[in-house]
Amino acid sequence: MSPFQNRIRTQCTCFLKSAVPILFCAFATTLYAQQDYTLPNVPYICNGERLVIEDCNIRDTSDTSTCMVGHPDHILSNGLMQYTTMTRAAIKQLFPTCKLPTADQIARAKAFQKRQQDMYDANVKKVNDENDAIQARAQAVITGRKPMTPEERAINRCITSGRLPSSCTGNALLGAFGQMLSSVLSSGGEQEPQGGPTMAGVFAGAGGWRLDFIDGGVLVNCSGLSPNQEAYALNLTAPRPVLTINTRPRPLVLTLRADGTIVGPGPVTIDGVVPGGYTSGTSTAGHNETSAYTTTERMSANQVQPASSTTTNTNAGGGTYDVTTTHTTNNYVPGTSTPGYTNFVPRRATCPALDLHSTGTPGIQTMQTDLLKSAFGGDNGPPTPSGIRMHGIYAASTGFSIQFFPESAVLGCGPDAARAYPYTVLAEGSHAVIKIAAPDHPLNLAFGSANTLDPGTGSYQVHGRTITGQDNNDNFSFAPSEQTCNLALLTPAKAIPAGTMPAASPATNNGNYSLAGATVGNASLTIVSGLPAQGAVPNPLASQPFTLLRESLANIVASAGVSVPPGTSPYKALGVACGNRTPDCQKILEAVKANAASAVRADATGKGTFNAIAPGTYYVMISTRYNNQPLVWSQRVQVAPGPNSITLDQRNATPVN
C-alpha cells in the first residue's frame, strides 16, 4: 500500500471517529458506586428538566474537560435541541442531586452503544475496503496501465485539468463515505440537479429572511419560521434575471440585480413550519435466549460417569452404555431502538419585502463538502463565489465540451484533454453571459432560450496534459497533450464526448475538414459501409472519423523514425506506442497529421464523402470495432476525376491483431 493510501486510510479513520456522533466517549468514576454520569443518551431529570450527555472530550478526562449536554425540553427555531457545555467536575456535582436513570435505562443505553460501535466498526471496514479499491484504480491511472474504467478516466481527466486532486479523487471517496454515513445515520440524499444555472451561497436580510442554497434546492426561512427546503428555478433569458422559489401558498418571484443582491416585493405570506415538541426515542432491552440439544455416545462401563442432571446412562448390553447428554446454549438477542425527533407544526407567517445580500459565509452545503475534503487530507481550494453558478456538462457535436463545477469550468476537447479555469456569470437584462477566464483564449458563452450555450465559431486549442509521475509528497508531474476542436453550439449532455472531429481551418470544403497542404480539386471519394447493423446497435462505422492519406501508414511511420517490429502491423505499432504513452506515439500522430489530405466524419449509416479533392493516389485510414474485434482499412485508392466510391466490409478489412 502506498504512503498516499496509508494517509487516506488514517485520516479517514481519525475523522470518522471524531465526526460521527454515534461514537460516544465514556469514563468511569468512583462516585456513588461507580455510577457513570457521562454515559450517552441516559436521561437525568434535574430541577424538572431532562438532560442527556451527547459527547465528551476523549483526550482530556480531567475535571476541567468538557462534555456536550443536550436539553430535549428546549427546542430551537431550527428544530434542533439546545446544547450547552459542562465540565466533568460540574457534571459530577450536579447529576447526583438529580433523578437518576433506572438500571434498565442504563443497561439499554450500554447495549445501544455496543450495537452502534459494532455497526461503526463494520462500516469503517467497508469504507476502507472501498477507498483502497478506489485508490488502487487511481494509481493504475497514474502509472499509465490500461485499460481505464470510466471512473478512472474521469479521475485522470479531472487531475490533469488542474482541479485539486482532493476534489477529483475525493468525489469517489466522498461517495463511499456518504454511503457509510447514510447507513449509520439513516440520512437521505437528493437527486443530482439537471445541468444549467444554479445558485450558491447564503443571502440574508431584514425580517429574518435567509436563503441558503444547497444542491437541488434552497433552505427558506423568515419571521421565526424554521428552515424549509424548497425547489427553485432560474430564468436568465427573461427581460430581467428571475429567481422563482416554490413556496406556498404562492411562489416567491424574485429579481437578481447586477450588484449581486436579491429583491422582491412584500409583504408576502409564507406557509412554513415551526417546532411543536419533541418525541423521545424508544428502545427495548436485549435478552438472552436459551436453546438445548442432546448428544448420545456409546461408552464402555469403565468410561461411564455417574448420571447427573444433564446426563442419563442406558445399559446397551455387553458391558456398554449409551450416554445421553443435554447441552444448553445462551444467545444474546439485541434490543431495538428508534431515535427521537422534533415534531413540526404548520405556521403561516407574514414576511416583509426582500432585500437580500450575500452574507459572505459558507452555507450548509459548502461546510459539509469542505469538512469531508479536509478529512481526506486535501485543500478546500478556492471558495465558491456567491450568486449565479453553473452545473453539469455541455457538449458540442465537434467534441468540444464544458463541465461546470462550483469553483471552475473545465474546457475539454474529446474524452481526455481538459483544462479548468475560473468563471463568472453576468446576468444583466436579458443578456446573460458566462465569462471563462482562460488566459490565452477567454470564452464568452451566451445563454440560449433552450438551455444552450453559444461560444461562437472558430477553433479552440485545449491545453490538456497527461500524468507522467507522482513524487513522495503526492505531487503530480505532467506532460503537454494539446487538442484542438471546433467551437459549436453547446447543449446539455449526460457525459463527456467520447471522440472529436478534427479541428478545421476557418473554412471547410463541402463538409470536409480543411487540412494543411490540401489541394482543392474536381474529384470526390465516397466511403460506404458494407457492415450490417447488429440489432439496435448503429452501423459500426457510424460517426467514425475517415482520414485520407497521401502515403501508406507504413511509410508514414517509417518516415517518423519509428521502427515496426517484424510481424506487427503499423496500426498495432501505433496503438502500442500510444497505449504505453511513449514518445513514438506523438511522432506518428504528428506525421499522420502532416500527411493527411482530407478528413470527414461518417453519418449515421456509416457513409462519408471526401469532396473537392484532387485526382490521384491515396490511402484511407479508418478503424472501428465489429463483433468485438478491432478492424482497420488502409487500402490504396486511385481517385479519378469526378465521383468515386468504395465499400468497406469484413472482406477488405484487416484485423489489428
C-alpha positions as CSV (number, residue, x, y, z in Angstrom):
1,M,0.0,0.0,0.0
2,S,1.4,3.4,-0.9
3,P,2.1,6.2,1.6
4,F,-0.8,8.1,0.0
5,Q,-3.2,5.2,0.6
6,N,-2.0,4.8,4.2
7,R,-2.6,8.5,4.9
8,I,-6.0,8.4,3.3
9,R,-7.0,5.4,5.5
10,T,-5.5,7.0,8.6
11,Q,-7.1,10.4,8.1
12,C,-10.4,8.9,7.1
13,T,-10.5,6.7,10.2
14,C,-9.5,9.5,12.5
15,F,-12.1,11.8,11.1
16,L,-14.8,9.2,11.3
17,K,-14.0,8.6,15.0
18,S,-14.3,12.3,15.8
19,A,-17.2,13.3,13.5
20,V,-19.8,10.6,13.6
21,P,-22.0,11.3,16.7
22,I,-22.8,7.7,17.4
23,L,-19.3,7.2,18.8
24,F,-19.5,8.4,22.4
25,C,-16.9,8.8,25.0
26,A,-17.3,7.4,28.5
27,F,-15.2,7.2,31.6
28,A,-15.7,5.6,34.9
29,T,-15.8,7.5,38.2
30,T,-15.8,6.1,41.7
31,L,-18.6,8.3,42.9
32,Y,-21.8,6.7,44.1
33,A,-20.9,3.0,43.4
34,Q,-19.0,3.7,40.2
35,Q,-22.0,5.5,38.6
36,D,-21.0,6.7,35.1
37,Y,-22.6,10.1,34.8
38,T,-21.2,10.6,31.2
39,L,-22.9,7.6,29.7
40,P,-24.6,8.9,26.5
41,N,-28.3,9.2,25.9
42,V,-29.3,8.4,29.5
43,P,-31.8,10.9,30.8
44,Y,-31.3,12.7,34.1
45,I,-34.1,14.9,35.4
46,C,-32.5,18.0,37.1
47,N,-34.8,20.7,38.5
48,G,-37.7,19.3,36.4
49,E,-35.6,19.4,33.1
50,R,-34.3,16.4,31.2
51,L,-30.6,16.4,30.5
52,V,-28.6,13.9,28.4
53,I,-24.9,13.7,27.7
54,E,-24.1,13.7,24.0
55,D,-20.3,13.8,23.8
56,C,-17.2,14.3,26.0
57,N,-13.6,15.2,25.3
58,I,-11.9,11.8,24.9
59,R,-8.4,13.2,25.0
60,D,-8.8,15.0,28.4
61,T,-10.5,13.1,31.2
62,S,-9.7,15.7,33.9
63,D,-12.3,17.5,35.9
64,T,-11.7,20.7,33.8
65,S,-12.5,19.0,30.5
66,T,-15.9,19.5,28.9
67,C,-18.9,17.5,27.7
68,M,-21.8,18.5,25.4
69,V,-25.1,18.3,27.2
70,G,-28.4,18.2,25.3
71,H,-31.7,19.7,26.5
72,P,-34.5,17.8,24.9
73,D,-37.1,20.1,26.6
74,H,-35.6,23.2,24.9
75,I,-36.1,23.1,21.1
76,L,-34.5,25.9,19.0
77,S,-36.2,27.6,16.0
78,N,-34.2,25.3,13.6
79,G,-35.9,22.2,15.1
80,L,-32.8,21.0,16.9
81,M,-32.5,20.7,20.7
82,Q,-30.4,23.2,22.6
83,Y,-26.9,22.2,23.6
84,T,-24.6,23.5,26.4
85,T,-21.2,22.5,27.7
86,M,-20.4,21.5,31.2
87,T,-17.1,20.5,32.8
88,R,-16.8,16.9,34.2
89,A,-16.5,18.4,37.6
90,A,-19.8,20.2,37.2
91,I,-21.5,17.0,36.0
92,K,-20.2,15.1,39.0
93,Q,-21.5,17.7,41.3
94,L,-24.9,18.2,39.6
95,F,-26.0,14.8,38.5
96,P,-26.0,13.0,41.9
97,T,-28.7,15.6,43.0
98,C,-30.9,14.7,40.0
99,K,-33.4,11.9,39.5
100,L,-31.1,9.2,38.3
101,P,-31.9,6.8,35.4
102,T,-33.0,3.3,36.3
103,A,-30.8,0.3,36.0
104,D,-32.8,-0.8,33.0
105,Q,-32.3,2.5,31.2
106,I,-28.5,2.3,31.8
107,A,-28.4,-1.3,30.5
108,R,-30.3,-0.3,27.4
109,A,-28.0,2.6,26.8
110,K,-25.0,0.5,27.1
111,A,-26.5,-2.2,24.8
112,F,-27.4,0.6,22.3
113,Q,-23.8,1.9,22.5
114,K,-22.4,-1.5,21.8
115,R,-24.6,-2.0,18.8
116,Q,-23.7,1.4,17.4
117,Q,-20.0,0.6,17.9
118,D,-20.3,-2.8,16.2
119,M,-22.1,-1.1,13.3
120,Y,-19.5,1.6,13.1
121,D,-16.6,-0.9,13.1
122,A,-18.3,-2.9,10.2
123,N,-18.9,0.3,8.2
124,V,-15.4,1.6,8.8
125,K,-14.0,-1.7,7.4
126,K,-16.4,-1.4,4.4
127,V,-15.4,2.1,3.6
128,N,-11.7,1.4,4.0
129,D,-12.1,-1.5,1.6
130,E,-13.9,0.7,-0.9
131,N,-11.3,3.5,-0.5
132,D,-8.5,1.0,-1.0
133,A,-10.1,-0.1,-4.2
134,I,-10.6,3.4,-5.4
135,Q,-7.0,4.3,-4.7
136,A,-5.8,1.2,-6.4
137,R,-7.7,2.2,-9.6
138,A,-6.4,5.8,-9.3
139,Q,-2.8,4.6,-9.0
140,A,-3.4,2.4,-12.1
141,V,-4.4,5.6,-14.0
142,I,-1.3,7.5,-12.7
143,T,1.1,4.8,-13.7
144,G,-0.4,4.5,-17.2
145,R,-1.7,1.0,-17.0
146,K,-4.6,0.2,-19.4
147,P,-7.4,-0.1,-19.8
148,M,-9.1,2.6,-17.7
149,T,-12.6,2.2,-16.3
150,P,-14.9,5.2,-16.8
151,E,-14.3,6.1,-13.2
152,E,-10.5,6.0,-13.7
153,R,-10.7,8.0,-16.8
154,A,-12.8,10.7,-15.1
155,I,-10.3,10.9,-12.2
156,N,-7.4,11.2,-14.7
157,R,-9.2,13.9,-16.7
158,C,-10.1,15.8,-13.5
159,I,-6.5,15.8,-12.2
160,T,-4.9,16.7,-15.5
161,S,-7.4,19.6,-15.9
162,G,-5.8,21.3,-12.9
163,R,-8.5,20.9,-10.4
164,L,-7.4,20.0,-6.9
165,P,-6.6,16.2,-6.5
166,S,-8.7,16.2,-3.3
167,S,-11.7,17.4,-5.4
168,C,-11.0,14.7,-8.0
169,T,-10.2,11.6,-6.0
170,G,-12.4,13.0,-3.3
171,N,-15.5,12.7,-5.4
172,A,-15.3,8.9,-5.4
173,L,-14.1,8.8,-1.8
174,L,-16.9,11.1,-0.6
175,G,-19.4,8.9,-2.4
176,A,-18.2,5.8,-0.4
177,F,-18.0,7.9,2.8
178,G,-21.5,9.3,2.2
179,Q,-22.9,5.8,1.8
180,M,-21.3,4.8,5.2
181,L,-22.8,7.8,6.9
182,S,-26.2,7.2,5.4
183,S,-26.2,3.6,6.6
184,V,-25.3,4.7,10.2
185,L,-27.3,7.9,10.4
186,S,-30.2,7.0,8.1
187,S,-29.8,10.2,6.2
188,G,-31.4,10.7,2.8
189,G,-29.9,12.0,-0.4
190,E,-31.1,14.5,-3.0
191,Q,-31.2,13.7,-6.7
192,E,-28.5,15.5,-8.8
193,P,-29.9,18.6,-10.4
194,Q,-30.2,18.9,-14.1
195,G,-27.5,20.8,-16.0
196,G,-28.0,24.6,-16.1
197,P,-27.8,27.7,-14.0
198,T,-27.9,27.3,-10.2
199,M,-27.4,29.5,-7.1
200,A,-24.7,29.3,-4.4
201,G,-24.2,31.0,-1.1
202,V,-26.2,32.4,1.7
203,F,-28.3,35.6,1.4
204,A,-30.0,37.3,4.3
205,G,-32.0,40.5,5.0
206,A,-34.3,42.2,7.4
207,G,-37.4,40.4,8.8
208,G,-35.5,37.2,9.5
209,W,-35.1,36.4,5.8
210,R,-32.5,33.8,4.9
211,L,-31.9,31.8,1.7
212,D,-29.3,29.1,2.0
213,F,-28.8,27.5,-1.4
214,I,-27.9,23.7,-1.4
215,D,-27.7,21.0,-4.1
216,G,-31.2,20.6,-5.6
217,G,-32.9,23.3,-3.6
218,V,-32.8,26.3,-1.2
219,L,-33.5,26.5,2.6
220,V,-36.0,29.3,3.1
221,N,-36.9,30.9,6.4
222,C,-38.3,34.2,7.6
223,S,-40.2,35.7,10.6
224,G,-39.4,32.9,13.0
225,L,-40.2,30.0,10.6
226,S,-37.9,27.0,10.6
227,P,-35.7,26.5,7.5
228,N,-37.7,24.6,4.9
229,Q,-36.2,23.2,1.7
230,E,-37.9,24.3,-1.5
231,A,-37.2,23.8,-5.2
232,Y,-36.3,26.8,-7.3
233,A,-35.8,27.8,-10.9
234,L,-33.6,30.5,-12.6
235,N,-34.6,32.2,-15.8
236,L,-31.7,34.2,-17.3
237,T,-33.3,34.9,-20.7
238,A,-36.3,36.9,-19.4
239,P,-36.2,40.7,-19.6
240,R,-34.5,40.5,-16.2
241,P,-33.0,37.6,-14.3
242,V,-35.7,35.9,-12.3
243,L,-35.4,33.5,-9.4
244,T,-38.7,31.6,-8.6
245,I,-38.9,29.7,-5.4
246,N,-41.8,27.2,-5.0
247,T,-43.1,28.4,-1.6
248,R,-46.7,28.2,-0.6
249,P,-49.4,29.4,-0.9
250,R,-47.8,31.3,-3.8
251,P,-44.3,31.1,-5.3
252,L,-41.7,33.8,-4.5
253,V,-40.8,35.6,-7.7
254,L,-37.5,37.5,-7.1
255,T,-35.2,39.6,-9.2
256,L,-31.4,39.2,-9.3
257,R,-29.7,42.5,-9.6
258,A,-26.4,43.1,-11.3
259,D,-24.8,44.1,-7.9
260,G,-25.5,40.5,-6.6
261,T,-28.5,41.4,-4.4
262,I,-31.9,39.6,-4.5
263,V,-35.0,41.7,-4.2
264,G,-38.7,41.0,-4.2
265,P,-42.0,42.7,-3.2
266,G,-43.7,42.4,0.1
267,P,-45.2,41.8,2.5
268,V,-45.6,38.1,1.4
269,T,-47.3,35.2,3.1
270,I,-45.3,32.0,3.6
271,D,-46.7,28.7,4.8
272,G,-44.0,27.0,6.8
273,V,-43.4,25.1,10.0
274,V,-42.1,25.7,13.5
275,P,-41.1,23.2,16.2
276,G,-44.1,21.8,18.1
277,G,-42.4,19.5,20.6
278,Y,-40.1,16.6,20.8
279,T,-40.8,12.9,20.7
280,S,-38.3,10.8,22.7
281,G,-36.8,7.7,21.2
282,T,-37.9,4.3,22.3
283,S,-35.9,1.1,22.9
284,T,-36.4,-2.4,24.1
285,A,-33.8,-4.2,26.2
286,G,-31.8,-7.1,24.8
287,H,-32.3,-10.5,26.3
288,N,-30.8,-14.0,26.4
289,E,-32.4,-16.9,24.8
290,T,-31.6,-20.5,25.9
291,S,-31.7,-23.4,23.5
292,A,-31.0,-27.1,24.2
293,Y,-29.9,-30.1,22.2
294,T,-28.8,-33.7,23.1
295,T,-26.0,-36.0,22.0
296,T,-25.7,-39.8,22.6
297,E,-22.4,-41.6,22.8
298,R,-21.8,-45.3,23.5
299,M,-19.1,-45.9,26.2
300,S,-17.7,-48.9,28.0
301,A,-18.6,-49.4,31.6
302,N,-15.3,-48.1,32.9
303,Q,-15.7,-44.9,31.0
304,V,-19.2,-44.0,32.2
305,Q,-19.6,-41.4,34.9
306,P,-22.5,-41.3,37.3
307,A,-25.7,-39.9,35.9
308,S,-26.4,-36.2,36.6
309,S,-29.0,-33.5,35.8
310,T,-27.6,-33.3,32.3
311,T,-26.7,-36.9,31.5
312,T,-28.5,-40.3,31.5
313,N,-26.9,-43.7,31.2
314,T,-28.7,-46.5,29.4
315,N,-27.4,-50.1,29.5
316,A,-26.8,-51.2,26.0
317,G,-25.6,-54.7,26.9
318,G,-22.2,-56.2,26.5
319,G,-20.7,-54.0,29.2
320,T,-21.5,-50.8,27.3
321,Y,-23.8,-47.8,27.9
322,D,-25.5,-45.2,25.8
323,V,-24.7,-41.9,27.5
324,T,-27.1,-39.1,26.5
325,T,-26.0,-35.5,27.4
326,T,-28.2,-32.4,27.3
327,H,-26.3,-29.3,26.1
328,T,-27.6,-25.7,26.6
329,T,-26.5,-22.5,24.9
330,N,-27.3,-18.9,25.7
331,N,-27.6,-16.5,22.8
332,Y,-27.9,-12.7,23.3
333,V,-30.7,-11.1,21.3
334,P,-30.1,-7.4,20.9
335,G,-32.9,-5.0,21.7
336,T,-34.4,-2.5,19.3
337,S,-34.4,1.3,19.4
338,T,-35.8,4.3,17.5
339,P,-34.3,7.8,17.7
340,G,-36.1,10.8,19.0
341,Y,-37.3,13.5,16.6
342,T,-38.7,17.0,16.6
343,N,-42.4,17.5,15.8
344,F,-43.1,20.4,13.5
345,V,-46.5,22.1,13.2
346,P,-47.7,24.3,10.3
347,R,-47.4,28.0,10.8
348,R,-48.3,30.8,8.4
349,A,-46.2,33.9,8.6
350,T,-46.2,37.3,7.0
351,C,-42.8,38.3,5.9
352,P,-41.6,41.8,4.7
353,A,-40.3,42.7,1.3
354,L,-37.0,41.1,0.3
355,D,-33.7,43.0,0.0
356,L,-31.1,40.2,0.5
357,H,-27.4,40.5,0.4
358,S,-24.7,37.8,0.4
359,T,-23.5,37.1,3.9
360,G,-20.1,36.0,2.6
361,T,-20.2,33.0,4.8
362,P,-20.3,29.4,3.6
363,G,-23.7,27.6,3.6
364,I,-24.5,24.2,4.8
365,Q,-23.5,22.6,1.5
366,T,-20.1,24.2,1.4
367,M,-19.3,23.4,5.1
368,Q,-20.2,19.8,4.6
369,T,-18.1,19.4,1.5
370,D,-15.1,21.3,3.0
371,L,-15.2,19.2,6.2
372,L,-15.1,16.0,4.2
373,K,-12.3,17.2,1.9
374,S,-10.2,18.2,4.8
375,A,-10.8,14.8,6.4
376,F,-9.1,13.2,3.3
377,G,-6.1,15.4,3.7
378,G,-6.9,17.7,0.8
379,D,-7.1,21.5,0.5
380,N,-10.6,23.1,0.3
381,G,-9.5,25.0,-2.7
382,P,-10.9,28.4,-3.8
383,P,-14.2,29.3,-2.2
384,T,-17.4,29.1,-4.3
385,P,-18.5,32.6,-5.3
386,S,-22.0,33.5,-4.1
387,G,-24.6,34.1,-6.7
388,I,-25.3,32.5,-10.1
389,R,-23.2,29.4,-10.9
390,M,-23.5,26.6,-13.4
391,H,-23.9,22.8,-13.1
392,G,-23.5,19.9,-15.5
393,I,-21.9,19.1,-18.8
394,Y,-22.5,21.0,-22.1
395,A,-21.2,19.4,-25.3
396,A,-21.0,20.2,-29.0
397,S,-21.0,17.8,-32.0
398,T,-17.4,18.6,-32.6
399,G,-16.2,17.0,-29.4
400,F,-15.7,20.4,-27.6
401,S,-17.3,20.4,-24.1
402,I,-17.6,22.4,-20.9
403,Q,-18.1,20.7,-17.5
404,F,-19.1,23.1,-14.7
405,F,-18.2,22.8,-11.1
406,P,-18.9,25.3,-8.3
407,E,-15.4,26.8,-8.4
408,S,-14.3,26.3,-12.1
409,A,-15.3,25.4,-15.6
410,V,-13.4,22.5,-17.3
411,L,-12.9,23.1,-21.1
412,G,-12.5,19.8,-23.0
413,C,-11.7,18.5,-26.4
414,G,-12.6,14.9,-26.6
415,P,-12.6,12.5,-23.7
416,D,-9.2,13.3,-22.1
417,A,-7.8,16.7,-23.0
418,A,-9.2,19.2,-20.4
419,R,-8.3,22.4,-18.6
420,A,-10.0,24.1,-15.7
421,Y,-10.5,27.9,-15.4
422,P,-12.4,30.2,-13.1
423,Y,-15.7,31.6,-14.5
424,T,-18.3,34.3,-13.7
425,V,-21.9,34.5,-14.7
426,L,-23.1,38.0,-15.6
427,A,-26.9,38.5,-15.9
428,E,-27.8,42.0,-17.0
429,G,-31.2,42.4,-18.6
430,S,-31.9,39.6,-21.0
431,H,-28.3,39.1,-22.0
432,A,-26.8,36.6,-19.6
433,V,-23.2,35.7,-20.3
434,I,-20.7,33.2,-18.8
435,K,-17.2,34.5,-18.9
436,I,-14.4,31.8,-18.7
437,A,-11.1,33.3,-17.7
438,A,-8.7,31.3,-19.9
439,P,-5.6,33.5,-20.1
440,D,-4.7,32.8,-23.8
441,H,-8.2,32.4,-25.2
442,P,-11.0,33.7,-23.0
443,L,-14.5,32.5,-23.8
444,N,-17.9,34.3,-23.6
445,L,-20.8,31.9,-23.6
446,A,-24.2,33.4,-24.4
447,F,-27.3,31.8,-23.0
448,G,-30.0,30.5,-25.4
449,S,-33.7,30.1,-24.7
450,A,-33.5,26.3,-24.9
451,N,-30.7,25.9,-22.3
452,T,-28.0,26.1,-24.9
453,L,-24.7,28.0,-24.7
454,D,-23.2,29.7,-27.7
455,P,-19.3,30.1,-27.6
456,G,-19.1,31.5,-31.1
457,T,-17.2,29.9,-34.0
458,G,-13.6,29.0,-34.9
459,S,-11.2,26.5,-33.5
460,Y,-10.1,26.2,-29.8
461,Q,-6.9,24.7,-28.5
462,V,-7.3,22.9,-25.2
463,H,-4.1,22.7,-23.2
464,G,-4.6,19.2,-22.0
465,R,-1.9,17.2,-20.1
466,T,-1.0,13.6,-19.3
467,I,0.3,12.4,-15.9
468,T,3.9,11.3,-16.1
469,G,4.5,10.5,-12.4
470,Q,4.0,11.3,-8.8
471,D,6.5,12.1,-6.1
472,N,6.6,11.1,-2.4
473,N,4.5,14.1,-1.5
474,D,1.8,13.0,-3.9
475,N,2.5,15.9,-6.3
476,F,1.9,15.0,-9.9
477,S,4.1,15.8,-12.9
478,F,2.6,16.3,-16.3
479,A,3.5,16.4,-20.0
480,P,1.5,18.5,-22.5
481,S,-1.2,16.9,-24.6
482,E,-2.7,19.6,-26.8
483,Q,-6.0,19.0,-28.6
484,T,-7.9,21.3,-30.9
485,C,-11.7,21.3,-31.5
486,N,-14.1,23.5,-33.4
487,L,-16.4,25.7,-31.4
488,A,-20.1,25.0,-31.9
489,L,-23.4,25.3,-30.1
490,L,-23.3,23.6,-26.7
491,T,-26.3,21.6,-25.4
492,P,-26.8,19.8,-22.0
493,A,-25.2,16.3,-22.1
494,K,-25.0,13.3,-19.7
495,A,-21.4,12.5,-20.4
496,I,-18.2,13.9,-21.8
497,P,-17.9,13.4,-25.6
498,A,-16.2,10.1,-26.4
499,G,-14.4,11.4,-29.5
500,T,-13.6,14.5,-31.5
501,M,-14.0,15.8,-35.0
502,P,-10.7,17.1,-36.4
503,A,-10.5,20.9,-35.9
504,A,-11.0,22.7,-39.1
505,S,-9.3,25.8,-40.5
506,P,-11.6,28.9,-40.6
507,A,-13.4,27.5,-43.6
508,T,-14.4,24.0,-44.6
509,N,-15.0,22.5,-48.0
510,N,-18.4,20.9,-48.5
511,G,-18.4,19.2,-45.2
512,N,-14.8,18.2,-45.3
513,Y,-12.2,19.4,-42.8
514,S,-9.5,21.5,-44.4
515,L,-6.1,20.2,-43.7
516,A,-2.6,21.7,-44.2
517,G,-1.4,21.3,-47.7
518,A,-4.8,20.1,-49.1
519,T,-5.4,20.9,-52.7
520,V,-8.9,21.6,-53.9
521,G,-9.8,19.5,-56.9
522,N,-12.6,18.2,-59.1
523,A,-12.9,14.7,-57.6
524,S,-14.8,13.2,-54.7
525,L,-14.5,9.8,-52.9
526,T,-17.5,8.3,-51.1
527,I,-16.9,5.7,-48.4
528,V,-19.8,3.3,-48.0
529,S,-20.2,0.9,-45.0
530,G,-20.9,-2.7,-46.0
531,L,-21.1,-3.8,-42.4
532,P,-24.7,-4.6,-41.3
533,A,-26.2,-3.0,-38.2
534,Q,-26.4,-5.5,-35.3
535,G,-29.9,-5.3,-33.8
536,A,-30.4,-1.9,-32.1
537,V,-26.6,-1.2,-32.5
538,P,-25.9,1.5,-35.1
539,N,-23.8,0.8,-38.1
540,P,-20.2,0.1,-36.8
541,L,-18.8,2.9,-39.0
542,A,-21.5,5.4,-37.9
543,S,-19.9,8.7,-36.7
544,Q,-16.3,7.3,-37.2
545,P,-13.6,9.7,-38.5
546,F,-12.4,8.9,-42.0
547,T,-8.9,10.1,-42.9
548,L,-7.4,10.3,-46.4
549,L,-3.6,10.0,-46.5
550,R,-1.2,10.8,-49.3
551,E,1.0,7.8,-48.3
552,S,0.5,4.5,-46.7
553,L,0.6,4.4,-42.9
554,A,3.6,2.1,-43.1
555,N,5.6,4.7,-45.0
556,I,4.4,7.5,-42.6
557,V,5.5,5.5,-39.5
558,A,8.9,4.8,-41.1
559,S,9.3,8.5,-42.1
560,A,8.7,9.4,-38.4
561,G,11.7,7.4,-37.5
562,V,9.7,4.7,-35.7
563,S,10.7,1.0,-36.2
564,V,7.8,-1.5,-36.5
565,P,8.7,-5.0,-35.2
566,P,8.5,-7.8,-37.7
567,G,5.1,-9.4,-38.0
568,T,3.4,-6.3,-36.5
569,S,1.1,-4.0,-38.4
570,P,1.7,-0.2,-38.4
571,Y,-1.8,0.2,-36.8
572,K,-0.8,-2.1,-33.9
573,A,2.5,-0.3,-33.5
574,L,0.7,3.0,-33.3
575,G,-1.8,1.6,-30.7
576,V,1.0,0.1,-28.6
577,A,3.0,3.3,-28.6
578,C,0.0,5.5,-27.6
579,G,-1.2,2.9,-25.1
580,N,2.1,3.0,-23.4
581,R,2.5,6.8,-23.8
582,T,5.9,6.5,-25.4
583,P,7.4,9.4,-27.4
584,D,6.8,7.3,-30.6
585,C,3.0,8.0,-30.2
586,Q,3.4,11.7,-30.7
587,K,5.9,11.3,-33.5
588,I,3.5,9.1,-35.5
589,L,0.5,11.3,-34.9
590,E,2.3,14.4,-36.0
591,A,3.5,12.6,-39.1
592,V,-0.1,11.4,-39.9
593,K,-1.4,14.9,-39.4
594,A,1.1,16.4,-41.8
595,N,0.4,13.7,-44.4
596,A,-3.4,13.8,-44.3
597,A,-5.1,15.2,-47.4
598,S,-8.6,15.4,-46.1
599,A,-10.9,14.1,-43.3
600,V,-14.6,13.6,-42.8
601,R,-16.9,12.1,-40.1
602,A,-19.3,9.4,-41.2
603,D,-23.1,9.8,-40.9
604,A,-25.4,7.5,-39.0
605,T,-25.3,5.0,-41.9
606,G,-21.5,4.8,-41.9
607,K,-21.2,6.8,-45.1
608,G,-18.8,9.7,-45.6
609,T,-17.6,11.7,-48.7
610,F,-14.3,13.4,-49.3
611,N,-15.3,16.3,-51.6
612,A,-13.3,18.7,-53.8
613,I,-10.1,16.5,-53.7
614,A,-7.5,16.4,-56.4
615,P,-7.4,13.2,-58.6
616,G,-4.5,10.9,-57.6
617,T,-3.5,8.0,-55.4
618,Y,-4.5,8.0,-51.7
619,Y,-4.7,5.7,-48.8
620,V,-7.7,5.5,-46.4
621,M,-7.2,5.4,-42.6
622,I,-10.3,4.1,-41.0
623,S,-10.9,1.9,-37.9
624,T,-13.8,0.5,-35.8
625,R,-14.9,-2.4,-33.7
626,Y,-17.1,-5.2,-35.2
627,N,-18.1,-8.4,-33.4
628,N,-15.9,-7.3,-30.6
629,Q,-12.8,-7.2,-32.9
630,P,-10.9,-4.1,-33.9
631,L,-10.8,-3.7,-37.7
632,V,-8.8,-1.3,-39.9
633,W,-8.9,-0.3,-43.5
634,S,-5.7,1.2,-45.1
635,Q,-6.4,0.5,-48.8
636,R,-4.7,2.2,-51.6
637,V,-7.3,4.1,-53.6
638,Q,-7.0,5.5,-57.1
639,V,-9.2,8.6,-57.4
640,A,-10.2,9.6,-60.9
641,P,-11.8,13.0,-61.8
642,G,-15.5,13.1,-60.8
643,P,-17.2,10.9,-58.3
644,N,-15.6,7.8,-56.9
645,S,-16.8,5.2,-54.4
646,I,-15.6,2.2,-52.4
647,T,-17.4,-0.1,-49.9
648,L,-15.8,-1.2,-46.7
649,D,-16.7,-4.6,-45.1
650,Q,-15.1,-7.5,-43.4
651,R,-13.6,-8.9,-46.7
652,N,-11.3,-5.9,-47.3
653,A,-10.6,-5.1,-43.6
654,T,-7.5,-6.1,-41.7
655,P,-7.8,-7.2,-38.0
656,V,-5.4,-5.2,-35.8
657,N,-4.2,-8.4,-34.1
